[in-house]
Structure formats: C-alpha cells, structure tokens
Amino acid sequence: MSDASSNMHSENAGFSLGAILREPVVLALFAIIILLGIGEAVSPGFARGDQIIKLLTVAALLGFAAAGQNLVVLAGGEGIDLSVGAMISLGAVIAGNVMDGANGGILPALIAAMGVTFIIGMVNGLGVNLIRIPPLVMTLGMTSVIQGGLVVFSRGIPSGNAAPALMNFINQPVVFGIPGVLFIWLLLIIGMVFILRATSFGLSIYAVGANPQAARLVGLPVKVIRTTVFGLSGALAGLTGVFVIGYTGNSFISVGDQYMLPSIIAVVIGGTSLAGGSGGYIGTVAGAIALILLQSVLTTLHLEFWGRQLIFGGTLLLLLMFYGRQKSARI
Amino acid sequence: MKSILSAPKSGSTVSKRPVWLVAFGSLVALVLINWFLQPSFFDGMVMHSNLTTFLPLTLVAIGQTFVIMGGDIDLSVGSIAALVNVVTVTVIAMAGGDAASVPIGLLTGLVVGVLCGVFNGLLISYLRLQPMVATFGTGIIFSALALWVMPQAGLSVPEVYWMTYSDFVLGVPTVLWILIAGFLFVLFMQRRPFESHLKAVGGNRAGAFQSGINMSFVRLLSFALCGLFSGFAALCLTGETASGDPLIGQSLAMGSISAVVLGGTMLSGGVGGAIGSIFGALLLGMIGNVIFFAGLPFEFQTLVQGLIVLAALAGGVLVARK
C-alpha cells in the first residue's frame, strides 16, 4: 500500500504502463470505452451515433457546471462549491421567467441568469476569503439561502418557459447531426484549456492552489483569485441553468439539485486534486462523460433502482481507489 | 497541507476559552426569544416534543464531530441512519414482532451502524480515499442497501418500542435520558487520550505521525463512532415514526455538519469538541422554531432560516478568530 518507495517518487515513477494507466484522463477514457461496450452488448444500438450525441448533450450540461467547480477546486484553500445545484436552479428559473417562451428573450435571459449567479458566486467568494468561512460551509449556507429565495419567488409553482429556439439549440441537430450546445461545450473546453494553460490568470489559479504562501510572496493577489473563481463558478452554473431549462422546457425550483454532487465527482474522477493546485478541465470532461455514461448503462441494465445505485456507488469507490487516493502522512 | 508552524497557534486558542461558548450564548438567546414568542415554551409537553424533534440531529452531530476533529468528513450519516432504521424494523418483524424481539433489533441496528462506519474508516484511513467523495460514494451504497432491505416505507414496530421512547422513565422523559447519556459520553471522551490523539491527527498529520500515534486506527475509530451515533439517531427516529423508511434522514448529513461548525469545531480539523455540536444542533432546531413562531409567511421561512444560519456561521467564524 504505502511502502517507502511509493512516497516521494510516486509522481515521477517513470513511464511504466501502470503509470500511464493511472493517468486520470486515460483511465476515464478506458472507462468510457468499456461502458460503451457493455451498453452495446446489453442493448444493441446503445453506442449508435445519435445515442452517443444524446449522451454527450446530457454530459455537456454536467460539464458546464463542473467547469466552475473545477476552477474553485483548483484554486485550493479547501475550495469547493456546494451551491452549484441551487445556482443552476436559480439560473433556470430566472431564464425561464425572463424569456417566457419568446425567442427574443434568450439573450436578456442569458445575461440576467449569468449576472445574478455571478454576483451570488462573488458573495460566496467574499464570505470565504474576507470573513474566512470555510468554502464547504459558506456554499452550503448559500444553498439554503438560494433555495429559500426560490420558494419566495415562485411559491413552489413551476414558472417560466424556454424559448423554442433555445430548446432546438439543445435538443435538435444544427450541423452534422450535432446540437448547438455541444459546439458551445467545445468552445468552453478550448477556452478553459487556454485560460488554464496560457493565461496569467489560469497559471495563477494553479500557483494559488498549490502553494498560497509562495503565491503571496511572489505578489499574486491570492484572495482576489480565490474570490473570482467562485464568481465564475456561479456564472457557469447560471449558464448551465439556461441550458437545463432549454433541455427540459420548463423550470422548477429543484431542477439543479441533481448536478451538485456529480459536478464534484466529475472533477475528482477527472484527476483534479481536491487539495487544489493540480488537475485540469480535460480530465473533468472525461469524468463528466464517464459519469453520465455509467448512469446510462446502469439504466439499460434493467436492474432495480437499488441495484443500479449499488453498482454506481461501488464503481465510484473503485475509480477513487485507482487515483483518488491521498498522500500518506509518512515523510 | 497544513504547515507545522500553524499548529501551535490554533492549539492555544482552545485553552483560553471553550469553543462552545458562542453556540451556548446564542442558544440561550434563542430560547429567550422563543419563550417570548411562545409563552408555553417551558411547558413540559412543549419541551418534550421539541427535544424529540431535535434529538436525532443532535446525536448525529456528536458522531460527526469526532470525524471532523480528525480532519475528515462523513456525508454518509443520513444513509447510515436510513439503513439502520430499516434493518432494525425488519429484524424486529422477523424475530416475531413482540416486545422480546425489540432488543435484538436495536442491537442489530447498532452493529450495522458501526459496520458502516468501519467500512468508511477502512476506505478513508487505510486506503486513503478522499473523505468527502468516498463517503458520498458509500452513502449511495448504504442507501441502495436500505432500499434493498425495504423497498418502500412500511412495517411497524411493537407498541412497547415507541411507547417507551415517547414516555417517561423514573419521571424523566426517555428522550432527555438519551440526551443526558450523550452529554456524559462526550464528557467521558474528553478525558480519554483518544480525543487528544484525534485532534493531533486532525491538526497536524505529519506531527501526529512522528509522535507515534496510530493515525489510521484513530481515524478508523472516529468513523466507527460516527456510524454508532448515526445508528443511535436512527433508533430515535424509529421511536418517533414507529416504522421503517428507506429514505429517512436525508437532511442529517448537511444538518450535522452545520451543527458541528456552529458549535465551534473547525472543519479543517484539530480544534473543537462535541459539547459545542450538541449546542449547535439544538441551536439549528431553535432557529427553525423561532422563525415558525415569529409568524412569518410560510414561503419566507426557508429563506430567513437560511440567512440566519449563514449569518450565524459567519458570526461564529468571526468570533473564533478574535
């Protein structure tokens, strides 16, 4: 398990097959291929092109939410955003009410949803960095505040409708049988990778996450960066909310709850360390796809609900065992 | 990773003032406000019913404190409670459903709770899985097992079970006996080396390892205790509802974490104590009460409760920093 050799040098253990296999992205890709194989074997047609595109559309929704989560986790300081689910619900409800079924309202809806969630995300960030409330607690508290606000606003009745153009954008193919939302996801992936690898902001996120003291000493605004990532996480969750209402057609106040913990899991099984400072969005994308695929395969297995859940939980632990393990305390 | 330099600083804040003081003060204030809003608050009946409502979360919060003091977290407590609830009810029914089968059911339930905690502990302290994600995963598994044992809410427990739970023993409500027992257990644990070892592990992993503490075992024990207390909470919930429900206890995970933090225990580990968590859990319950009796329109209650809890958490952090 943790013999002396695997302590200091586990990261640069070499180019052995085992080391490559333990690369999160590779592992997630393997998981994706195996899951597709199982799905196709159990229910022929599972791995057909249009089915895969449907799966990717669902994965994209999770991918948007997980992008923000990814930034927060990377910036370290025990960073985590548990308000992602509530923010998605909020974004969906705001967008639904602003556009109210009219195509002309899509842009205002997008601006309103992302604006409000960005501000709430910044409040999260300020609570964490100025008052120094632990992120877990701050965002958990914010979740109940948002949920409470949604109850006041909507009185629990579903309200607001998606504009037809938005629904088409998410559910209907635009080019080559691919819906528009997947192109947006591709743009986001390119954008995230570019920001994280080639901009000073992105590199600062890694620096702040890996070693805040050192980052402070070289003059990086640690608190500003750690606050901004919460704002971005909020805005990305708001964007997810807009797409979610496009996907489902109308919004209800708990529509985003189902995304909260999966957004964290996609980040973790994608190889981003919850301690911050290492990982990236490509892994998270693979993690999100693997997660959605797993759920989908389990649905086709004609198991009872508890059986599906049992396999889901077990697979999660298995994935964690491969590469979600923490460093040993021995030094 | 915590640096070695920061450990003594956080250690010295503990000795000056008990961490639970803020929670206790707020609790007293809320009790007075509640008394003002609801003059019958101190009636035996009202106190009894309030305590019955608050007790399960209080017990889970005690268990959660041990895990958090060790620098970990347990998101599976609600699922453990659900599993223990359905196992207890099912075992009692299988053993004949009479008064004599109740102890067998209680004992089996508690064993299941401890086993769940040990499973968590093995994964996290020996296989070194990340606690938050791992207990989320095990929580899914425990919930699945609960649904397997009992697909739908149902089965009732013998009358003697819920009668004893809602009744008095030697003139004192059973629920108060349980709370007192929880308190005494916490005081007892404070005097055991286990708790200082746990805080050492939570506050400074490297230092604890170098001083020869069996870290993995200490963390395993904290998860086992958390499982045990989730089990106790489940038995109380069973006494309250008198039946089995595989979906019971879903709010316990987040509620217990809030209670622990309100009680002055640091999420980063190493600082705190379960006394504060007891006050924190009662505080959470009282916040709900006060909002109810303040006569706010129903739809505003969740919002105001959320804002107050958030403000209390922020306030607690600010006070603790001074």
Boltz contact constraints between the chains, C-beta under 6 A:
constraints:
  - contact:
      token1: [A, 131]
      token2: [B, 314]
      max_distance: 6.0
  - contact:
      token1: [A, 131]
      token2: [B, 317]
      max_distance: 6.0
  - contact:
      token1: [A, 132]
      token2: [B, 317]
      max_distance: 6.0
  - contact:
      token1: [A, 133]
      token2: [B, 313]
      max_distance: 6.0
  - contact:
      token1: [A, 133]
      token2: [B, 314]
      max_distance: 6.0
  - contact:
      token1: [A, 133]
      token2: [B, 317]
      max_distance: 6.0
  - contact:
      token1: [A, 134]
      token2: [B, 267]
      max_distance: 6.0
  - contact:
      token1: [A, 137]
      token2: [B, 261]
      max_distance: 6.0
  - contact:
      token1: [A, 137]
      token2: [B, 313]
      max_distance: 6.0
  - contact:
      token1: [A, 140]
      token2: [B, 254]
      max_distance: 6.0
  - contact:
      token1: [A, 141]
      token2: [B, 309]
      max_distance: 6.0
  - contact:
      token1: [A, 141]
      token2: [B, 310]
      max_distance: 6.0
  - contact:
      token1: [A, 141]
      token2: [B, 313]
      max_distance: 6.0
  - contact:
      token1: [A, 144]
      token2: [B, 306]
      max_distance: 6.0
  - contact:
      token1: [A, 145]
      token2: [B, 306]
      max_distance: 6.0
  - contact:
      token1: [A, 145]
      token2: [B, 307]
      max_distance: 6.0
  - contact:
      token1: [A, 145]
      token2: [B, 310]
      max_distance: 6.0
  - contact:
      token1: [A, 148]
      token2: [B, 302]
      max_distance: 6.0
  - contact:
      token1: [A, 148]
      token2: [B, 303]
      max_distance: 6.0
  - contact:
      token1: [A, 148]
      token2: [B, 306]
      max_distance: 6.0
  - contact:
      token1: [A, 149]
      token2: [B, 303]
      max_distance: 6.0
  - contact:
      token1: [A, 151]
      token2: [B, 299]
      max_distance: 6.0
  - contact:
      token1: [A, 151]
      token2: [B, 302]
      max_distance: 6.0
  - contact:
      token1: [A, 152]
      token2: [B, 299]
      max_distance: 6.0
  - contact:
      token1: [A, 152]
      token2: [B, 300]
      max_distance: 6.0
  - contact:
      token1: [A, 152]
      token2: [B, 303]
      max_distance: 6.0
  - contact:
      token1: [A, 155]
      token2: [B, 299]
      max_distance: 6.0
  - contact:
      token1: [A, 261]
      token2: [B, 136]
      max_distance: 6.0
  - contact:
      token1: [A, 268]
      token2: [B, 133]
      max_distance: 6.0
  - contact:
      token1: [A, 274]
      token2: [B, 130]
      max_distance: 6.0
  - contact:
      token1: [A, 306]
      token2: [B, 144]
      max_distance: 6.0
  - contact:
      token1: [A, 306]
      token2: [B, 147]
      max_distance: 6.0
  - contact:
      token1: [A, 306]
      token2: [B, 148]
      max_distance: 6.0
  - contact:
      token1: [A, 309]
      token2: [B, 140]
      max_distance: 6.0
  - contact:
      token1: [A, 309]
      token2: [B, 144]
      max_distance: 6.0
  - contact:
      token1: [A, 310]
      token2: [B, 141]
      max_distance: 6.0
  - contact:
      token1: [A, 310]
      token2: [B, 144]
      max_distance: 6.0
  - contact:
      token1: [A, 312]
      token2: [B, 140]
      max_distance: 6.0
  - contact:
      token1: [A, 313]
      token2: [B, 137]
      max_distance: 6.0
  - contact:
      token1: [A, 313]
      token2: [B, 140]
      max_distance: 6.0
  - contact:
      token1: [A, 313]
      token2: [B, 141]
      max_distance: 6.0
  - contact:
      token1: [A, 316]
      token2: [B, 137]
      max_distance: 6.0
  - contact:
      token1: [A, 317]
      token2: [B, 137]
      max_distance: 6.0
  - contact:
      token1: [A, 320]
      token2: [B, 129]
      max_distance: 6.0
  - contact:
      token1: [A, 324]
      token2: [B, 129]
      max_distance: 6.0
  - contact:
      token1: [A, 324]
      token2: [B, 130]
      max_distance: 6.0
  - contact:
      token1: [A, 325]
      token2: [B, 128]
      max_distance: 6.0
  - contact:
      token1: [A, 326]
      token2: [B, 128]
      max_distance: 6.0
  - contact:
      token1: [A, 329]
      token2: [B, 205]
      max_distance: 6.0
  - contact:
      token1: [A, 329]
      token2: [B, 206]
      max_distance: 6.0
  - contact:
      token1: [A, 329]
      token2: [B, 209]
      max_distance: 6.0
  - contact:
      token1: [A, 331]
      token2: [B, 206]
      max_distance: 6.0
